[in-house]
Amino acid sequence: MTPDPERAGFDPARLTALGAALQRQVDAGRMPGAVFHVERRGAVAAFECVGAADPARRTPMRADTIFRIYSMTKPIVSVALMRFFERALVRLDDPVARFLPEFATTKRLTESYGHEVLVAPTRAMTVQDLLRHTAGLTYEFLPPSSVRRRYLASDLFSRRRSNAEHVAALAGLPLQHEPGSTWEYSRATDVAGRLVEVLADRPLGEHLREALFEPLGMTDTGFQVAADRHDRIADAFAVDPDGGSAPTLIDVREPARLESGGGGLVSTAGDYARFLRMLQGGGRLDNARVLGPKTVEFMTSDHLGTIPIACPDVLPPGHGFGLGFAVRLATGIAAVPGSTGTYGWGGSAGTVFFVDPHEEMFALMMIQAPNQRKELQQLFRNMVYAAIEK
């Protein structure tokens, strides 16, 4: 589709300013390059490429450049799991141990008189807990704790384990929180990916390809990149512009045993736009019905209520969390604009998306700049909303 900003209700000059602002970031050495897509009221307002895909080889960014999307994998896997929910093969209040029995004996780590003690949780971890990050699990990159140190020692970042082996190792480690008590960003979606495998009785990547990617026409999305497409892979700078250690991105050129439901996919801006267009269309894209519209509405509603947020630097102020998505609860509070009900998420290398049902809009940006991602994601979102004219 040819971009038509005026038909989409945007000020063309302001959308041009967005592209120029991203180009300035490239010129200043803040990121190698970007591809961004903005769509509103069924019309493409902007689709633009700036900078380089691979800064070492100076290959220009292209519309079909392939990005590691990291945690933007989570919404895709959440959708895949909810398809089984719609078929009554799983319920949200089902204990995870019903399908993954290794979690039946998982304990919570607590302290008693200065000593670490393992205790049985007071209630079971549920499927809903996995999808909304209240399972009691954590991530090893969050601030140090006894549980997170055990995660690090267990090498959970290893891609040499299968999904089954990865989840078995995770289940053998203690919980950070009582299930259902706290929102904490975690490896819960890796567990959800393994649950999809068990329900589908086939590997996660194979199931996603046949159930989602092929029906939606997402031809460049998967857990690895074929050899004939290696020249299309985007990379980060070899040396981070803000100093410190060089960014280390997962190697997607070779197959890995782990197909991480929490962060292993690659995709293109065009492919991911099709996924978002499906969500915006109430679970349907063209002739492919992925989810029912009420299921999409359910997934993109807040599922936390008064549950406290353990890591507010990950979930922005003024937001709750649905089943795979952050959900905006108010037009104010957060440091970026957006309507109540806007939902979205991002990836650790800098990719980001948001869907605003009130504005009938979605927008996504693909970059590979891990340490600059928050700055660049805010720039993108601020300028998209600033360009809306009517």
Phi, psi and omega per residue, in radians:
M1 nan 2.346 3.101
T2 -1.357 2.252 3.139
P3 -1.005 2.382 3.104
D4 -2.418 1.435 -3.036
P5 -1.058 -0.628 -3.105
E6 -1.180 -0.704 3.090
R7 -1.082 -0.587 3.137
A8 -1.448 0.008 3.093
G9 1.432 0.470 3.123
F10 -1.904 2.711 2.972
D11 -1.421 1.976 -3.083
P12 -0.989 -0.661 -3.125
A13 -1.134 -0.644 -3.140
R14 -1.267 -0.587 3.042
L15 -1.214 -0.605 3.041
T16 -1.096 -0.637 3.108
A17 -1.123 -0.565 3.080
L18 -1.101 -0.850 3.097
G19 -1.042 -0.697 3.136
A20 -1.162 -0.660 3.130
A21 -1.143 -0.697 3.093
L22 -1.188 -0.625 3.089
Q23 -1.127 -0.630 3.085
R24 -1.113 -0.634 3.082
Q25 -1.132 -0.647 3.054
V26 -1.134 -0.839 -3.109
D27 -1.092 -0.538 3.134
A28 -1.468 -0.018 3.128
G29 1.335 0.391 -3.125
R30 -1.489 -0.430 3.083
M31 -2.705 2.695 3.116
P32 -1.202 -0.749 -3.093
G33 3.126 3.121 -3.088
A34 -2.720 2.690 2.900
V35 -2.171 2.287 3.096
F36 -2.322 2.649 -3.061
H37 -2.414 2.274 3.085
V38 -2.269 2.289 -3.100
E39 -2.404 2.390 -3.115
R40 -2.595 2.386 3.122
R41 0.949 0.620 3.095
G42 1.383 0.081 -3.138
A43 -2.051 2.408 3.059
V44 -1.331 2.113 3.128
A45 -1.572 -0.592 -3.109
A46 -2.728 2.453 2.957
F47 -2.604 1.915 -2.956
E48 -2.482 2.575 3.068
C49 -2.067 2.354 3.073
V50 -2.326 2.600 3.003
G51 1.316 -2.717 -3.041
A52 -1.914 2.553 3.021
A53 -1.388 -0.820 3.118
D54 -2.096 1.809 -3.062
P55 -1.140 -0.473 3.140
A56 -1.195 -0.680 -3.132
R57 -1.706 -0.090 3.126
R58 1.020 0.621 3.074
T59 -1.373 2.313 -3.094
P60 -1.176 2.579 3.046
M61 -1.135 2.427 -3.127
R62 -2.225 2.866 3.130
A63 -1.088 -0.508 -3.102
D64 -1.795 0.343 3.077
T65 -1.091 2.459 -3.069
I66 -1.773 2.269 -3.071
F67 -2.075 2.561 2.895
R68 -1.313 2.094 -3.053
I69 -1.737 -0.057 3.090
Y70 0.758 -2.043 -2.970
S71 -1.283 -0.074 2.941
M72 -1.270 -0.052 2.925
T73 -1.177 -0.600 -3.016
K74 -1.004 -0.823 3.115
P75 -1.066 -0.610 3.137
I76 -1.144 -0.825 -3.138
V77 -1.160 -0.620 3.097
S78 -1.107 -0.725 3.077
V79 -1.086 -0.758 3.141
A80 -1.039 -0.721 3.136
L81 -1.186 -0.677 -3.120
M82 -1.219 -0.315 3.025
R83 -1.145 -0.598 3.064
F84 -1.258 -0.592 3.042
F85 -1.037 -0.765 -3.127
E86 -1.128 -0.444 -3.137
R87 -1.649 0.165 3.107
A88 1.083 0.490 3.075
L89 -1.621 -0.193 3.075
V90 -2.689 2.565 3.047
R91 -2.027 2.706 -3.114
L92 -1.206 -0.482 3.130
D93 -1.584 0.121 3.036
D94 -1.149 2.374 2.984
P95 -1.117 2.399 3.113
V96 -1.011 -0.604 -3.102
A97 -1.128 -0.282 3.069
R98 -1.085 -0.609 -3.103
F99 -1.824 -0.532 -3.127
L100 -2.151 1.454 -2.994
P101 -1.089 -0.282 3.102
E102 -1.069 -0.359 3.123
F103 -1.489 -0.046 -3.115
A104 -1.138 -0.457 -3.083
T105 -1.981 0.180 3.137
T106 -1.164 2.299 -3.096
K107 -1.845 2.871 3.032
R108 -1.813 2.424 3.123
L109 -1.564 2.228 3.094
T110 -2.397 3.102 3.130
E111 -2.078 2.437 3.079
S112 -2.411 2.018 -3.133
Y113 0.935 0.728 3.078
G114 1.426 0.074 -3.141
H115 -2.026 2.515 3.065
E116 -1.331 2.328 -3.094
V117 -2.319 2.382 3.050
L118 -1.651 2.202 -3.132
V119 -2.251 2.668 3.073
A120 -1.240 2.374 3.082
P121 -1.117 2.681 -3.089
T122 -1.345 -0.346 3.018
R123 -2.502 2.798 -3.079
A124 -1.303 2.588 2.950
M125 -1.178 2.286 -3.107
T126 -1.918 2.963 3.083
V127 -1.091 -0.690 3.080
Q128 -1.046 -0.688 3.100
D129 -1.032 -0.701 3.118
L130 -1.064 -0.800 -3.030
L131 -1.268 -0.486 -3.100
R132 -1.891 0.162 3.100
H133 1.085 0.782 3.016
T134 -2.121 0.440 -3.041
A135 -1.374 -0.163 -3.064
G136 1.600 -0.062 3.107
L137 -1.419 3.062 -3.131
T138 -2.574 -2.997 3.010
Y139 -2.195 2.496 -3.078
E140 -1.240 -0.310 -3.125
F141 -1.484 -0.094 3.066
L142 -1.298 2.958 -3.072
P143 -0.895 2.522 -3.002
P144 -0.975 2.452 3.014
S145 -2.657 2.944 3.126
S146 -1.052 -0.725 -3.138
V147 -1.183 -0.766 -3.106
R148 -1.167 -0.569 3.065
R149 -1.136 -0.613 3.075
R150 -1.202 -0.639 3.040
Y151 -1.021 -0.845 -3.128
L152 -1.052 -0.772 -3.130
A153 -1.130 -0.450 -3.126
S154 -1.523 -0.004 3.054
D155 0.991 0.855 -3.095
L156 -1.206 -0.256 3.074
F157 -1.330 -0.183 -3.098
S158 -1.046 2.359 3.088
R159 -1.762 0.198 -3.139
R160 -1.494 -0.297 3.091
R161 -1.485 2.611 2.964
S162 -1.277 2.951 3.077
N163 -1.025 -0.711 3.139
A164 -1.113 -0.755 -3.141
E165 -1.187 -0.672 3.126
H166 -1.086 -0.813 -3.109
V167 -1.206 -0.621 3.077
A168 -1.091 -0.726 3.099
A169 -1.119 -0.718 -3.140
L170 -1.137 -0.730 -3.137
A171 -1.153 -0.419 3.110
G172 -1.415 -0.086 3.107
L173 -1.752 2.692 -3.114
P174 -1.280 2.767 3.068
L175 -1.373 2.571 3.047
Q176 -1.377 -0.592 -3.074
H177 -2.391 2.839 2.969
E178 -1.154 2.259 3.121
P179 -0.934 2.360 3.108
G180 1.468 -0.092 -3.014
S181 -1.620 -0.432 -2.924
T182 -2.613 2.437 2.969
W183 -1.504 2.075 3.035
E184 -2.461 2.187 3.112
Y185 -0.996 2.380 -2.908
S186 -2.806 -3.122 3.078
R187 -1.406 0.296 -3.104
A188 -1.036 -0.608 -3.100
T189 -1.333 -0.392 2.942
D190 -1.084 -0.724 3.091
V191 -1.145 -0.717 3.090
A192 -1.053 -0.664 3.087
G193 -1.103 -0.708 3.075
R194 -1.152 -0.658 3.095
L195 -1.074 -0.702 3.067
V196 -1.035 -0.740 3.109
E197 -1.031 -0.780 -3.121
V198 -1.132 -0.765 -3.135
L199 -1.186 -0.637 -3.107
A200 -1.492 -0.327 -3.073
D201 1.014 0.750 3.059
R202 -2.861 2.869 -3.116
P203 -1.041 2.624 -3.080
L204 -1.019 -0.828 -3.102
G205 -1.058 -0.726 3.111
E206 -1.104 -0.749 -3.129
H207 -1.157 -0.784 3.134
L208 -1.059 -0.706 -3.127
R209 -1.077 -0.826 -3.056
E210 -1.375 -0.571 -3.062
A211 -1.534 -0.513 -3.049
L212 -2.167 -0.961 -2.958
F213 -1.156 -0.778 3.133
E214 -1.183 -0.811 3.101
P215 -1.071 -0.584 -3.097
L216 -1.570 -0.054 -3.133
G217 1.261 0.521 3.134
M218 -1.603 1.352 -2.925
T219 -1.337 -0.291 -3.099
D220 -1.950 0.297 -3.099
T221 -1.848 2.295 3.141
G222 3.086 -3.015 -3.093
F223 -1.620 -0.104 3.027
Q224 -2.646 2.878 -3.104
V225 -1.955 2.190 3.129
A226 -1.091 2.663 -3.039
A227 -0.994 -0.637 -3.100
D228 -1.297 -0.007 3.105
R229 -2.066 0.111 -3.097
H230 -1.045 -0.534 -3.116
D231 -1.252 -0.110 -3.133
R232 -1.762 0.021 -3.080
I233 -1.374 2.299 3.066
A234 -1.446 2.554 3.099
D235 -2.323 2.819 3.090
A236 -1.526 3.000 3.015
F237 -1.075 2.530 3.071
A238 -1.176 -0.550 3.105
V239 -2.119 2.181 -3.096
D240 -1.131 2.322 -3.110
P241 -1.140 -0.333 3.116
D242 -1.726 0.239 3.130
G243 1.440 -3.065 -3.108
G244 1.452 -2.921 -3.075
S245 -1.268 2.690 3.134
A246 -1.201 2.483 3.114
P247 -1.064 2.396 3.069
T248 -2.037 1.901 -3.138
L249 -1.746 2.649 -3.123
I250 -1.092 2.549 3.127
D251 -1.477 1.891 -3.099
V252 -1.748 0.127 3.128
R253 -1.444 -0.401 3.135
E254 -2.031 2.562 3.118
P255 -1.161 2.505 3.070
A256 -2.071 2.592 3.120
R257 -1.162 -0.643 3.140
L258 -1.415 2.128 2.987
E259 -1.858 1.508 -2.960
S260 -1.201 2.021 3.059
G261 -1.208 -0.289 3.134
G262 -1.623 -0.246 -3.077
G263 -3.095 0.493 -3.018
G264 -1.823 -0.110 -3.014
L265 -1.422 2.716 2.885
V266 -2.001 2.733 3.117
S267 -2.829 3.076 3.041
T268 -2.028 2.883 3.084
A269 -1.058 -0.698 -3.137
G270 -1.141 -0.743 3.114
D271 -1.115 -0.853 -3.065
Y272 -1.183 -0.516 3.062
A273 -1.091 -0.597 3.099
R274 -1.172 -0.684 3.074
F275 -1.085 -0.762 -3.138
L276 -1.212 -0.618 3.102
R277 -1.119 -0.614 3.065
M278 -1.111 -0.806 3.118
L279 -1.081 -0.791 -3.140
Q280 -1.099 -0.512 3.116
G281 -1.507 0.306 3.100
G282 1.229 0.563 3.082
G283 1.655 0.114 -3.107
R284 -2.245 2.420 2.996
L285 -2.348 2.090 -3.085
D286 0.947 -2.094 -3.111
N287 -1.697 0.083 -3.098
A288 -1.704 2.023 3.042
R289 -1.715 1.936 -3.093
V290 -1.639 -0.831 3.122
L291 -2.414 2.809 2.996
G292 -1.350 2.659 -3.087
P293 -1.067 -0.597 3.134
K294 -1.259 -0.489 3.058
T295 -1.201 -0.731 3.083
V296 -1.079 -0.763 3.110
E297 -1.053 -0.735 3.121
F298 -1.107 -0.774 -3.120
M299 -1.152 -0.550 -3.041
T300 -1.763 0.318 2.979
S301 -1.752 2.763 3.126
D302 -1.195 2.292 3.095
H303 -2.004 0.219 -3.107
L304 -1.739 -0.711 -3.058
G305 1.044 -2.087 -3.087
T306 -1.658 0.132 3.109
I307 -1.084 2.218 -3.091
P308 -1.213 2.670 -3.136
I309 -1.701 2.100 -3.098
A310 -1.444 -0.459 -3.103
C311 -2.307 1.418 -3.085
P312 -1.172 -0.259 3.076
D313 -1.304 -0.268 3.103
V314 -1.653 -0.797 3.094
L315 -1.741 2.000 -3.012
P316 -1.062 2.666 3.041
P317 -0.982 2.588 3.130
G318 1.375 0.204 -3.126
H319 -2.144 2.589 2.889
G320 -1.911 -2.852 3.125
F321 -2.459 2.386 3.106
G322 -1.698 -2.426 3.129
L323 -1.828 1.317 3.133
G324 1.912 -0.022 -3.053
F325 -2.442 2.511 2.858
A326 -1.261 2.485 -3.079
V327 -2.233 2.204 -3.118
R328 -1.344 2.275 -3.072
L329 -1.728 -0.301 -3.105
A330 -2.691 2.702 3.141
T331 -1.259 -0.400 3.105
G332 -1.750 -2.784 3.071
I333 1.328 -1.056 3.135
A334 -1.132 2.751 -3.083
A335 -1.456 0.007 3.102
V336 -2.193 2.688 -3.129
P337 -1.285 2.874 3.105
G338 2.798 2.718 3.125
S339 -1.492 2.705 2.969
T340 -1.018 2.307 -3.113
G341 1.664 -0.113 3.043
T342 -1.092 2.410 3.131
Y343 -2.306 2.727 -3.133
G344 3.049 -3.022 3.075
W345 -2.967 3.043 -3.132
G346 -2.451 3.088 3.126
G347 -2.090 2.742 -3.004
S348 -1.205 -0.265 3.059
A349 -1.580 -0.066 3.033
G350 2.095 -0.199 3.102
T351 -1.126 2.607 -3.086
V352 -2.750 2.637 3.026
F353 -2.566 2.762 2.931
F354 -2.589 2.574 3.095
V355 -2.113 2.188 -3.129
D356 -1.995 1.683 -3.111
P357 -1.061 -0.606 -3.130
H358 -1.088 -0.717 -3.137
E359 -1.555 -0.012 -3.061
E360 0.926 0.846 -2.976
M361 -2.386 2.555 2.849
F362 -2.387 2.706 3.132
A363 -2.560 2.517 3.063
L364 -2.528 2.623 3.102
M365 -2.316 2.349 3.107
M366 -1.969 2.082 3.050
I367 -2.473 2.895 3.006
Q368 -2.254 1.382 -3.116
A369 -2.505 1.333 -2.965
P370 -0.955 -0.826 -3.021
N371 -1.375 -0.260 -3.136
Q372 -1.827 0.125 -2.951
R373 -1.089 -0.744 -3.084
K374 -1.115 -0.772 3.110
E375 -1.043 -0.808 -3.062
L376 -1.313 -0.611 3.089
Q377 -1.136 -0.680 3.093
Q378 -1.173 -0.744 3.098
L379 -0.966 -0.838 -3.100
F380 -1.055 -0.895 -3.076
R381 -1.137 -0.756 3.140
N382 -1.009 -0.755 -3.048
M383 -1.365 -0.494 3.051
V384 -1.103 -0.867 -3.129
Y385 -1.172 -0.592 3.125
A386 -1.151 -0.368 -3.096
A387 -1.538 -0.147 3.130
I388 -1.189 2.248 -3.082
E389 -1.822 -0.709 -3.057
K390 -2.745 nan nan
